[in-house]
Amino acid sequence: MRTTTHRLIAALALTPLLAGCFAQGDSAGAGSGGRLRVALAIPPVQALSPYSNDATVLSKLSVAEGLTALRKNGTAGPALAKSWKQDDDTTWTFELRKAKFQDGTEVTAQAVVNALDHASAAKPKPRVLSDVTLTAKADDSDTVTLTTKTPDPVLPLRLASPALAVLSAKAYAKDGTVSPVGTGTGPFEIKKLNGKSAATLDRFDGYWGGKAKSSGIDVTWIPDGTARANALRGGEADIAEWIPTSQAKLLKAGTRHEVASVRTDSLILNTGKGMFTDPGLRAAAREAVDGTDLVDSVFSGYADPAQGLFGPAVPWAADRRVAVTGRAEAATPGQVKAETKGETLRLAAITNRAELPEAAAVLQQRLEKAGFNVKLDVREYTQMESDLLAGRYDALVFSRVTLLDTGDAVAYLASDFTSDGVYNIARLKDAAVDKAIKAAAAESDAGRRQEKIMKAEAEILRTDAVVPLVHEKVVQGIATDVEGVVLDPRERSLVDLDTHLK
């Protein structure tokens, strides 16, 4: 059963994708020697390790690849594996193409096994492996057999995750750290990483897929959204991601590109400790923070009111949505004050998406009206991640690309909301939620899988561990003399072989 005809993978297709030092100029002009200048929003957390949130940078800039790639129509296509077949419910065989790592070594079956073994052993485990146990074995130099502990009908989609990028042996240090500098297989090679501020990439002419049209990429991380927009307007960047909605209409029409995104912004409540272990207080918070008017007031129309965890960019979700029942009764403002006894509600927001602190300020007022005593903590994500994962906040205004990890919603639900999920910021432990997500993960029929995903969504929303606010529309800034930028609803791709200056 070859990948190109695999019924489930094809049916899971979603919305099609739409297709250093920066020089000063009057408008966003050409970089030196045909190089692209790219301004990214979130600085590296772990030196671009694929096992952190940095992994998406490796795919956005076409540095590293996995066995498969997520196609424009949402299906899994060939990458380092040229073909594959499913042998039985838990066993798959992958045939590798002839390819080289950027350090000159060959991509072999043993190199793939080494990479996947390191991913499985990583601590914490990559989100994409939250709900699967994966074993890799080299059959010969160019054949790999992958076995899962339980059936995983979307394994080819899972292997397209940037977190499962295959790097050369020298990428993996004995202390568990992983470096993609000069160790990937993509058309662009990281030559230098300057901490959290900049990176230099050159074209890798040994790429199996051909020669990139651009000679290289100069990356600068600019956490402030207004500064990123100004870099584009001032000719200091050719591509600037995540333009704040307040800045979008200030860009020239030809440089402003709106993308329907699978990104949902939500209020996440810490159910593991503190005041929000109380379901009645969580319900009170949920009733206080309706996000409908945030669409115009904060997002300047570049968003839709939240309908659940999955928005309009996931087209099958609306028709399969399940009514949420069994929620706790919300505490009144008087009950909130009595039960919290003046305790401070620590509300966090990250600055990397400019709208989130503004939304958090609005929610702060509404929560205070509902009887909570709220303190707002606003910082860059890199400064906040460890505290979030350790549960040191009561609530978080957060933006999540729900189909980032695999293109399949189950991986997102498993990593963020199961009892042992590796990205469970809500610290949710609910047997009914775990059961519903497990049922969805085991379903191989595409239609029934989607139905079970939406049943799991309803179980999650019942707990009030997460309160969806809006579904975002992302604005990417692109200079008029740049062609071939990938406008991706999943925000995994940006620059590829065809991206270049005119």
C-alpha positions in Angstrom: 0.0 0.0 0.0 2.1 2.9 -1.3 1.9 6.3 0.3 0.6 8.2 -2.7 -2.6 6.1 -2.6 -3.0 5.7 1.1 -6.7 6.5 1.7 -6.5 7.8 5.3 -3.6 10.1 4.6 -5.3 11.6 1.6 -8.6 12.1 3.4 -6.9 14.0 6.2 -6.0 16.8 3.8 -6.8 20.2 5.1 -6.7 23.7 3.5 -4.1 23.9 0.7 -1.1 26.0 1.5 -0.8 29.3 -0.2 1.7 29.7 -2.2 23.0 39.0 9.9 23.1 42.7 9.4 20.4 44.1 7.3 21.3 46.8 4.8 19.5 50.1 5.0 17.3 51.3 2.1 14.2 53.2 1.0 12.2 50.1 0.6 12.8 46.4 1.2 15.5 45.8 -1.4 17.9 43.0 -2.4 20.2 41.4 0.0 23.9 41.2 -0.8 24.6 38.6 -3.5 21.0 37.5 -3.9 20.8 36.5 -0.2 17.5 36.7 1.6 17.1 38.7 4.8 14.5 37.2 7.1 13.2 38.6 10.3 11.8 35.9 12.6 9.8 36.5 15.8 10.8 33.9 18.5 14.5 33.7 19.3 15.9 30.2 19.8 15.2 28.5 23.1 17.7 25.7 22.8 20.2 26.6 20.0 17.8 25.4 17.3 17.4 21.9 18.8 14.7 20.0 16.9 13.4 18.7 20.3 12.3 22.2 21.3 10.0 24.8 19.9 13.0 25.8 17.8 12.2 22.9 15.5 9.9 24.9 13.2 12.8 27.2 12.3 14.5 24.2 10.7 11.5 23.6 8.4 10.7 27.3 7.9 14.2 27.8 6.5 14.5 24.4 4.7 17.5 23.3 6.8 16.5 19.8 7.8 14.2 17.1 6.7 12.5 14.0 8.0 11.6 10.8 6.2 8.5 12.4 4.9 7.2 15.9 4.1 3.9 17.5 4.7 2.4 18.4 1.3 0.5 21.4 0.4 -2.8 19.5 0.5 -2.1 18.2 4.0 -1.0 14.7 3.0 2.4 13.0 3.6 4.8 13.0 0.7 8.4 11.7 0.1 11.4 13.4 1.6 14.4 11.4 2.7 12.2 8.4 2.1 11.3 8.0 -1.5 8.6 5.5 -0.8 7.0 3.4 2.0 4.4 0.7 2.7 2.5 -0.4 5.6 3.2 -4.1 6.4 0.7 -4.5 9.2 -1.1 -2.4 11.8 2.1 -1.6 13.7 4.9 -2.0 11.1 6.0 0.2 8.2 8.9 -0.1 5.8 10.6 3.0 4.3 13.0 3.0 1.3 15.5 5.8 1.4 16.6 8.0 -1.5 20.3 8.8 -2.2 21.1 11.9 -0.2 23.9 13.5 1.7 24.1 15.4 4.9 25.6 18.9 4.8 28.8 17.6 6.5 29.3 15.3 3.4 28.3 12.0 5.0 25.7 9.7 3.4 22.2 9.4 4.5 21.9 5.7 5.4 19.3 3.6 7.2 21.6 3.5 10.3 21.8 7.3 10.3 18.0 7.4 10.3 17.8 4.9 13.1 20.3 6.9 15.1 18.3 10.1 14.6 14.9 8.5 15.6 16.5 6.7 18.6 17.8 10.0 19.9 14.4 11.7 19.4 12.7 8.8 21.3 15.2 9.1 24.1 15.1 12.9 24.4 13.9 14.4 27.7 11.4 15.9 27.5 10.2 13.8 24.6 9.3 15.8 21.5 5.5 16.6 21.4 5.0 14.6 18.2 5.9 11.4 20.1 3.6 12.1 23.0 1.2 9.4 22.0 3.4 6.8 20.3 6.3 4.5 21.1 8.5 4.2 18.0 11.2 1.6 17.3 13.5 1.9 14.3 15.6 -0.9 12.7 17.9 -0.8 9.7 17.2 -3.7 7.3 20.0 -2.8 4.9 21.8 0.4 3.9 18.7 2.1 2.5 15.7 0.3 4.1 14.3 1.2 7.5 11.5 -0.7 9.4 9.5 1.3 11.9 7.4 -0.4 14.5 4.9 1.3 16.9 3.7 -0.2 20.2 0.1 0.4 19.1 -1.4 1.0 15.7 -0.6 4.5 14.4 -2.5 5.1 11.1 -1.0 8.5 10.6 2.7 7.6 11.1 3.8 9.0 7.7 2.3 12.4 8.7 4.0 12.1 12.1 7.4 11.6 10.5 7.1 14.9 8.6 7.4 16.8 11.9 10.4 19.1 12.2 11.1 17.5 15.6 11.9 14.2 13.8 14.3 15.7 11.4 17.2 13.4 10.4 20.6 14.9 11.2 24.1 13.5 10.7 25.8 11.6 13.5 27.9 14.6 14.6 24.7 16.5 15.5 24.1 14.4 18.6 26.3 15.1 21.6 26.9 12.7 24.5 25.2 15.2 26.9 21.9 14.9 25.0 22.1 18.2 23.1 21.5 18.3 19.4 22.9 20.8 16.9 21.6 21.3 13.4 24.5 23.5 12.5 26.0 21.9 9.3 24.3 18.6 10.0 21.0 18.8 8.1 20.0 17.6 4.6 18.0 20.6 3.3 18.9 23.1 0.6 20.1 25.6 3.2 22.9 25.0 5.7 23.3 26.8 9.0 26.9 28.0 8.9 26.8 30.2 12.1 24.3 30.7 14.9 24.9 33.9 17.0 23.1 33.0 20.2 19.5 34.2 20.1 20.0 37.2 17.8 21.1 36.0 14.3 22.1 33.1 12.0 23.8 32.8 8.7 22.7 30.1 6.2 24.4 29.3 2.9 23.0 27.3 0.0 23.9 23.6 0.2 24.8 22.7 -3.3 24.8 19.0 -2.5 21.0 18.9 -1.9 19.3 15.9 -3.4 16.4 18.0 -4.6 18.4 20.5 -6.7 20.0 23.9 -6.2 18.1 26.6 -4.3 17.5 29.8 -6.3 18.8 32.0 -3.4 22.5 31.9 -2.4 21.7 32.1 1.3 19.7 33.5 4.1 20.6 36.0 6.8 18.3 35.6 9.8 17.7 38.1 12.5 15.4 37.4 15.4 13.3 40.5 16.3 10.9 39.7 19.1 9.1 43.0 18.9 6.4 42.9 16.2 6.5 46.6 15.5 10.2 46.4 15.0 9.8 43.5 12.5 7.3 45.5 10.5 9.6 48.5 10.6 12.5 46.3 9.3 10.4 45.4 6.3 9.2 49.0 5.7 12.7 50.4 6.1 14.3 48.0 3.7 16.2 46.1 6.3 14.3 42.8 5.8 13.0 41.0 2.7 10.7 38.8 4.7 9.2 39.6 8.1 7.0 37.0 9.7 4.0 37.6 12.0 3.3 41.2 11.4 1.1 42.6 14.2 -2.4 43.3 13.2 -2.0 46.9 14.4 0.8 47.3 11.9 -0.6 45.3 9.0 -2.6 48.1 7.4 0.4 50.4 7.6 2.3 48.2 5.2 2.0 48.7 1.4 -0.7 46.5 0.0 1.8 44.5 -2.1 3.9 43.6 0.9 1.0 42.4 3.2 -0.1 38.8 2.8 -2.9 37.4 4.9 -3.0 33.7 5.6 -5.9 31.7 7.1 -4.1 29.9 10.0 -4.8 26.9 12.1 -3.6 29.0 15.0 -6.0 29.4 18.0 -5.5 31.8 20.8 -6.8 30.6 24.2 -6.8 31.2 27.9 -5.1 28.2 29.5 -5.8 27.5 33.2 -3.5 25.6 35.5 -5.6 22.7 36.7 -2.7 21.1 38.6 -2.2 23.5 41.4 -3.4 26.8 42.7 -6.9 28.3 42.5 -7.9 26.7 39.2 -7.9 23.2 40.7 -11.4 24.3 41.6 -13.8 23.6 38.6 -16.2 26.3 39.8 -13.4 28.9 39.6 -12.4 27.7 36.2 -16.0 28.0 35.0 -16.1 31.5 36.4 -13.0 32.4 34.4 -14.5 30.9 31.3 -17.7 32.9 31.6 -15.7 36.1 32.1 -13.5 36.0 29.0 -15.6 35.8 25.9 -13.2 36.6 23.0 -15.8 37.8 20.5 -15.1 41.5 20.7 -11.3 40.9 20.7 -11.6 40.2 17.0 -12.0 43.9 16.1 -10.6 45.6 19.2 -7.3 43.7 19.5 -6.9 41.8 16.2 -8.2 44.5 13.9 -10.4 42.0 12.1 -7.6 39.6 11.4 -9.3 36.8 13.4 -12.5 34.9 13.8 -14.4 34.3 17.1 -13.4 31.0 18.6 -15.8 28.1 18.0 -13.6 25.6 19.8 -10.0 24.4 19.6 -10.2 24.2 15.8 -11.2 27.1 13.6 -12.2 27.8 9.9 -8.8 26.7 8.6 -9.7 23.1 9.7 -12.7 22.7 7.3 -14.1 19.5 8.7 -14.3 20.6 12.3 -17.4 22.8 12.1 -19.7 20.1 10.7 -18.5 17.5 13.2 -18.4 19.7 16.3 -20.0 18.1 19.5 -22.0 20.1 22.0 -20.1 20.6 25.3 -22.0 19.2 28.3 -21.3 18.5 32.0 -19.4 21.7 32.8 -19.2 22.8 36.4 -21.4 25.7 37.6 -19.6 29.0 37.6 -18.8 30.6 40.9 -20.4 34.1 41.3 -18.1 37.1 41.9 -18.9 37.0 45.6 -18.0 33.3 45.7 -14.8 33.9 43.8 -13.7 36.5 46.3 -14.6 34.3 49.2 -12.9 31.2 47.8 -9.7 32.9 46.6 -9.4 35.0 49.8 -7.5 37.8 47.9 -5.0 35.3 46.5 -3.3 36.7 43.4 -4.2 35.1 40.0 -0.9 35.1 38.0 -1.8 35.7 34.4 1.0 35.3 31.8 1.3 36.4 28.2 4.1 36.3 25.7 5.3 39.3 23.8 6.4 37.5 20.6 2.9 37.8 19.2 2.0 41.5 19.8 -1.7 41.0 20.2 -1.4 38.6 23.2 -0.3 41.2 25.9 -3.1 43.5 24.7 -5.6 40.6 24.9 -4.3 39.7 28.3 -4.9 43.3 29.6 -8.5 43.1 28.4 -8.9 39.7 30.1 -7.4 41.0 33.3 -10.1 43.6 33.6 -12.8 41.0 33.0 -11.4 38.5 35.4 -11.2 41.2 38.1 -14.8 42.1 37.4 -15.6 38.4 38.0 -14.0 38.6 41.5 -10.3 37.6 40.8 -7.3 39.6 42.0 -5.1 39.5 38.8 -1.4 40.2 38.3 -0.2 40.3 34.7 3.3 39.0 33.8 4.3 39.7 30.2 7.6 38.4 28.8 9.2 36.8 25.8 8.4 33.1 25.4 12.1 32.1 25.7 12.1 33.7 29.2 8.9 32.1 30.2 8.8 28.6 28.8 10.4 26.7 31.7 8.0 28.5 34.2 5.0 27.6 32.0 6.0 23.9 31.8 6.7 23.8 35.5 3.2 25.2 36.3 4.3 28.4 37.9 1.4 30.4 36.5 -2.4 30.2 37.2 -3.4 31.2 33.7 -1.8 31.9 30.3 -3.0 33.8 27.2 -1.4 31.6 24.6 -1.4 31.1 20.8 -1.1 27.5 19.5 -0.8 26.2 15.9 -3.1 23.2 16.4 -1.8 21.2 13.5 1.9 22.1 13.7 3.4 18.9 14.8 1.9 16.3 12.4 -0.8 17.9 10.4 -3.1 15.6 12.3 -5.1 17.0 15.3 -4.6 14.0 17.5 -0.9 14.7 18.2 -1.8 18.2 19.4 -4.5 16.9 21.7 -2.2 14.2 23.1 0.7 16.5 23.8 -1.3 19.4 25.3 -4.2 17.7 27.2 -3.5 14.1 28.1 -2.3 13.3 31.6 1.2 12.5 30.4 1.3 15.0 27.6 4.7 16.6 27.2 3.3 20.1 26.5 0.4 19.9 29.0 0.7 23.5 30.2 -2.8 23.2 31.7 -1.5 20.2 33.7 -4.8 18.5 33.0 -5.4 15.0 34.3 -8.8 13.8 33.3 -9.7 10.1 32.7 -12.5 10.9 30.2 -10.2 13.2 28.2 -7.4 10.6 28.1 -9.9 8.0 26.9 -11.4 10.2 24.2 -8.0 11.1 22.8 -6.8 7.5 22.9 -9.9 6.5 21.0 -9.2 9.1 18.3 -5.6 8.0 18.0 -6.5 4.4 17.4 -9.1 5.1 14.6 -7.8 4.4 11.1 -10.9 5.5 9.1 -10.5 9.2 8.3 -14.2 10.3 8.8 -14.6 8.4 12.1 -11.2 9.7 13.3 -12.4 13.3 12.8 -15.6 12.5 14.7 -13.6 11.1 17.6 -11.3 14.2 17.5 -14.3 16.4 18.0 -15.6 14.3 20.8 -12.2 14.7 22.5 -12.4 18.4 21.9 -15.8 18.5 23.7 -14.3 16.5 26.6 -11.4 18.9 26.9 -13.7 22.0 26.8 -15.9 20.4 29.5 -13.0 20.7 32.0 -12.5 24.5 31.3 -8.8 23.8 31.3 -8.6 25.8 28.1 -10.9 28.6 26.9 -10.6 29.3 23.2 -10.7 33.0 22.4 -10.1 33.6 18.7 -8.8 31.8 15.5 -6.1 34.0 14.1 -5.4 35.1 10.5 -1.6 35.5 10.2 -0.1 38.4 8.3 3.3 37.8 6.7 5.4 40.7 5.4 7.1 40.2 2.0 9.0 42.7 0.0 7.8 43.2 -3.6 11.1 42.0 -5.0 10.8 38.6 -3.4 9.2 35.6 -5.1 8.3 32.1 -4.0 7.7 32.6 -0.2 5.5 29.8 1.1 2.4 31.1 2.9 1.6 28.2 5.1 -1.6 27.9 7.3 0.4 25.5 9.6 3.3 28.0 9.8 5.9 25.2 9.2 7.2 26.5 5.9 8.4 29.9 4.7 11.6 29.8 2.5 12.2 26.9 0.1 14.1 26.0 -3.1 12.1 28.5 -5.1 12.2 31.5 -2.8 14.4 34.2 -4.3 15.0 37.9 -5.1 13.8 39.0 -8.5 
